[in-house]
Amino acid sequence: MENLRVLQPNKYNVYIGNNITYKLIERFTFDKVLVIADANLEDNDIDNIVAAFPNSYLLKVKAEEANKSIDQYLKIIDLLVSLNFGKCDYILGFGGGVILDLAGFVASTYKRGIKFISIPTSMLAMVDASVGAKVAINYNGIKNLLGTIYAPQMVIVDPYYLHSLPKEHLINGLMEAYKMGLTLNKDIIKAIKDNNYLEVIKLSLEAKIKIVNEDPFDNDLRHVLNFAHTIAHAIELKMNLLHGIAVAACFKYFIKDEILKKEVINDLKNYVYLDDIYAFIKNNKAEIIESIKNDKKVVNSYHMFINEVFLTSINKYEFKDIKLEDYEVLLNE
């Protein structure tokens, strides 16, 4: 079992290993626990998690972006009130990024913050969403418009839960890991090609935790984790794409090295069908650019400068503030 330590904004441990979940839970004492679980997970896995806590309640939520909503948020708040949850009690997010975002946002705002545990069950959540303390819900058709930075008590990353993950969701997570391979550690890309998923998870989390420890509140260095995300967020909800796949499709717009760009596009064809995505982007440029106005990376809302990450070569990048009209050029790529 690996134990990685996140130091900022609060200290917590990230445990990584096969079949470690119940061994870890046994070490701790819990008061009341609300398990917010992905309704798509196998019933046996959900039942076992709930049974591991002596005083637990279960809420199943279907893991789709539509449920990262104000309505769903308020339903959970009402449930917590009815169950008399207090500051000493826990919310446990058990699922992929959608569930962890929703559960974490609830935990961060209920009574100004109650305890939160994260058990990711998707590849995307294991390599990215479970670490970094960003939690959010969508609003008015804008992804992650309402959010906070709120650290969990601990994160348990157990690849056992990948057993029920559909192939496209596995690829979804691998593409987010590929992003960190491009920007931070090229060994991640090798591990992806070798189908060494435990190594993909470990290397990805090591890379992300290093960045988070240096820039927990996303002021400068952490922007590298947003590589290719601006356009991806603009098309993700519109096309109903999985997050990692949308991000992967947008790599090419932010790679300056033409040789590397061709290599990456050829590589991605082994995982993702890109033609429909690129056709949508070309045919909907105006709508996409309009959506970018609400992106969280906007650094000047009057002149509409947006902070972007450009890859100059493998694991070498630069930050640049670009204007909204510059996306017209990028989207013609």
Secondary structure, 3 states (H helix, E strand, C coil): CEEEEECCCCCEEEEECCCCHHHHHCCCCCCCEEEEEECCCCHHHHHHHHHCCCCEEEEEECCCHHHCCHHHHHHHHHHHHHCCCCCCCEEEEEECHHHHHHHHHHHHHHHHCCEEEEEECCHHHHHHHCCCCEEEEEECCEEEEEEEECCCCEEEECHHHHHHCCHHHHHHHHHHHHHHHHHCCCHHHHHHHCCCHHHHHHHHHHHHHHHHHHCCCCCCHHHHHHCCHHHHHHHHHHHCCCHHHHHHHCHHHHECCHHHHHHHHHHHCCCCCCHHHHHHHHHCHHHHHHHHCCCCCEEECCCCEEEEEEEEECCEEEEEEEECCHHHHHCCC
